[in-house]
């Protein structure tokens, strides 16, 4: 690794080094969501309206939150998964800019993430790798290989609780969605936004007797390969395992 590359990144992404952005050049902005094949198998997610969650105040949720690496062998319901996806990337409104207004903050409402899920234990869902289509609130099948859980676990540096989770959330960054507006400084914002998303997962999990463990220790190249990403224009930025608490 190049010595002091982190310091160089922080220095060279200061405002005085930034060039004219593509937004300032009046170039068209990238799509709000990556395209997908409409012929792919899609799974409708239930509405989160009238979702029954534990009656906890915010302070209690914050105080009880901690990273958990051991989970009960209990399946999530599809509605619980729908709730967690809504809390972490739910689209409340598509406005005319165009932009999406979501349940988490994002620099300039750029919302540069796509959510992939390693599903191990969700009622009615075949284990495998899926992608969340946030605007339509649906799941799309990506890979139902019987070994995908082992492969993702390997990509997460062999951390066994990945394949023992009910669901592992894998957030990927579509870099140009952020860079279009902010240039190279946008890479800073991608990492800030990842923290917003994962914290929402932690807090939402508390209300349905689940626990989360955020992961930054993963093999970037292997994870990108498993998800079919180029690692440059789109890449894995953060991961979070989730499962039912052992009560």
C-alpha positions in Angstrom: 0.0 0.0 0.0 1.3 3.5 -0.8 2.4 5.2 2.3 0.2 8.1 3.5 -2.4 7.5 0.7 -5.1 8.2 3.2 -3.7 11.6 4.0 -3.3 12.3 0.3 -6.9 11.4 -0.3 -8.1 13.8 2.4 -5.8 16.6 1.1 -6.6 16.2 -2.6 -10.4 16.1 -2.1 -10.4 19.5 -0.4 -12.5 22.1 -2.3 -9.5 24.0 -3.6 -8.5 21.0 -5.7 -11.9 20.3 -7.2 -12.5 20.7 -10.9 -15.8 21.7 -12.6 -18.3 18.9 -12.1 -20.4 17.2 -14.7 -23.5 18.8 -13.1 -21.9 22.2 -13.6 -21.1 21.3 -17.2 -24.8 20.6 -17.6 -24.2 16.9 -18.5 -27.2 14.6 -18.0 -27.3 13.0 -14.5 -27.1 9.3 -14.1 -30.3 7.2 -13.5 -31.7 7.1 -10.0 -31.4 3.3 -9.9 -29.5 0.8 -12.0 -31.4 -0.8 -14.8 -32.5 -4.4 -14.5 -33.9 -7.0 -16.9 -37.7 -6.9 -16.5 -37.7 -10.6 -17.4 -35.9 -11.5 -14.2 -37.8 -13.0 -11.4 -39.2 -10.3 -9.1 -40.6 -10.7 -5.6 -43.1 -8.2 -4.3 -42.4 -7.0 -0.8 -45.3 -6.4 1.6 -46.2 -2.9 2.7 -44.7 -1.8 6.0 -47.9 0.0 7.0 -49.2 -1.3 10.3 -45.9 -3.1 10.9 -45.9 -4.3 14.5 -42.6 -3.4 16.2 -41.5 -3.3 19.8 -42.7 -0.2 21.7 -39.3 1.4 22.4 -38.4 5.1 22.7 -35.4 6.3 20.7 -33.1 6.6 23.7 -33.8 3.0 24.7 -33.1 1.8 21.1 -29.8 3.8 21.1 -28.7 2.4 24.5 -29.6 -1.2 23.7 -27.8 -1.2 20.3 -24.6 -3.2 20.0 -22.9 -5.4 17.4 -24.0 -9.0 17.5 -22.2 -11.9 15.8 -24.3 -14.7 17.1 -27.9 -15.2 16.0 -30.8 -17.5 16.9 -31.7 -20.1 14.3 -35.1 -18.3 13.6 -36.3 -17.1 10.3 -37.3 -13.5 9.6 -40.7 -13.0 8.1 -40.9 -11.4 4.7 -42.6 -8.4 6.3 -39.7 -8.0 8.7 -37.3 -8.0 5.7 -39.4 -5.5 3.9 -39.4 -3.3 7.0 -35.6 -3.4 7.3 -35.2 -2.5 3.6 -37.6 0.3 3.9 -35.8 1.7 6.9 -32.4 1.6 5.2 -33.2 2.6 1.6 -36.9 3.1 1.3 -38.0 5.6 -1.3 -40.6 8.0 0.1 -40.9 10.1 -3.0 -39.4 10.6 -6.4 -39.2 14.4 -7.1 -38.9 16.3 -10.3 -35.1 17.2 -10.1 -35.2 14.1 -10.5 -34.1 12.7 -7.2 -35.3 10.2 -4.7 -36.3 11.2 -1.1 -35.5 8.2 1.1 -35.6 7.2 4.7 -31.8 8.0 5.1 -29.9 11.2 4.4 -27.6 11.4 1.5 -25.4 14.2 0.2 -27.5 16.2 -2.3 -30.1 13.4 -2.3 -27.7 11.5 -4.6 -28.5 8.1 -2.9 -25.7 6.4 -4.8 -26.2 2.9 -3.2 -27.7 -0.3 -4.5 -28.6 -3.0 -1.9 -27.8 -6.7 -2.3 -28.9 -9.3 0.1 -27.5 -12.7 1.0 -30.6 -14.3 2.2 -30.2 -17.4 4.4 -33.3 -17.5 6.6 -36.4 -15.6 5.4 -39.7 -17.3 5.3 -40.9 -18.1 1.8 -37.7 -16.9 0.2 -35.2 -19.4 -1.4 -31.7 -18.9 0.0 -29.5 -16.9 -2.3 -28.2 -13.6 -3.5 -30.8 -10.9 -4.3 -30.9 -7.2 -5.2 -33.4 -4.7 -3.7 -35.2 -2.5 -6.2 -35.8 0.5 -4.0 -38.1 2.5 -6.2 -40.5 -0.4 -6.8 -39.9 -2.0 -3.4 -39.2 -5.4 -4.8 -36.5 -8.1 -4.7 -34.8 -9.4 -7.8 -33.0 -12.8 -7.9 -29.3 -12.5 -8.6 -27.8 -15.9 -7.8 -29.4 -19.0 -6.3 -26.2 -21.1 -6.4 -26.3 -23.5 -3.4 -22.8 -22.4 -2.5 -23.3 -18.7 -2.7 -23.5 -18.3 1.1 -20.1 -20.0 1.4 -18.7 -17.9 -1.3 -19.9 -14.6 0.2 -18.6 -15.8 3.6 -15.2 -16.4 2.0 -15.3 -12.9 0.4 -15.9 -11.6 3.9 -12.6 -13.0 5.0 -14.1 -16.3 6.3 -16.2 -14.7 9.1 -18.5 -17.6 9.8 -21.4 -15.5 11.2 -22.1 -14.2 7.6 -23.5 -17.6 6.6 -25.2 -18.0 10.0 -27.0 -14.7 9.7 -30.7 -14.6 8.6 -29.7 -11.9 6.0 -26.5 -10.1 5.2 -26.9 -6.6 3.7 -24.3 -5.8 1.0 -24.3 -2.1 0.0 -22.6 -1.1 -3.3 -21.7 2.4 -4.4 -22.5 3.6 -7.9 -19.7 6.1 -8.0 -20.9 8.4 -10.8 -24.2 8.9 -9.2 -22.3 10.9 -6.5 -19.4 12.2 -8.6 -21.7 13.7 -11.2 -22.5 16.4 -8.6 -19.4 16.5 -6.3 -16.5 15.3 -8.4 -13.7 13.5 -6.6 -14.9 14.9 -3.2 -18.0 12.6 -3.7 -15.9 9.6 -2.6 -15.9 11.2 0.9 -19.7 11.4 0.8 -20.1 7.8 -0.3 -18.4 6.6 2.9 -20.4 9.0 5.1 -23.7 7.9 3.5 -22.8 4.2 4.1 -22.6 5.0 7.8 -26.1 6.6 7.7 -27.6 3.5 6.1 -26.0 1.0 8.4 -26.9 2.9 11.5 -30.6 2.8 10.4 -30.2 -1.0 10.1 -28.9 -1.2 13.6 -31.7 0.9 15.0 -34.5 -0.8 13.1 -33.2 -4.2 14.0 -33.6 -3.4 17.7 -37.4 -3.0 17.2 -37.8 -6.5 15.9 -35.5 -8.4 18.3 -32.7 -8.6 15.8 -29.0 -7.8 16.0 -26.5 -6.5 13.5 -22.8 -6.6 12.9 -21.3 -4.1 10.5 -18.4 -5.4 8.4 -15.7 -3.4 6.7 -13.3 -6.4 6.7 -13.9 -8.0 3.3 -12.0 -8.8 0.2 -13.0 -6.0 -2.1 -12.0 -7.7 -5.4 -13.7 -11.0 -4.4 -16.9 -9.4 -3.3 -17.1 -7.3 -6.4 -16.5 -10.4 -8.5 -19.2 -12.4 -6.8 -21.7 -9.6 -7.4 -20.6 -9.0 -11.0 -19.3 -5.5 -10.4 -16.3 -3.8 -12.1 -14.9 -2.5 -8.8 -14.5 1.0 -10.2 -17.8 2.4 -11.4 -19.6 0.2 -8.9 -18.1 -1.5 -5.8 -19.0 -3.0 -2.5 -18.6 -0.3 0.2 -20.1 -1.8 3.4 -21.7 -5.0 4.7 -24.0 -5.7 7.7 -25.0 -9.1 9.0 -28.4 -9.5 10.8 -30.3 -12.2 12.6 -32.7 -12.8 15.5 -31.3 -12.2 18.9 -30.7 -15.1 21.2 -33.2 -14.4 24.0 
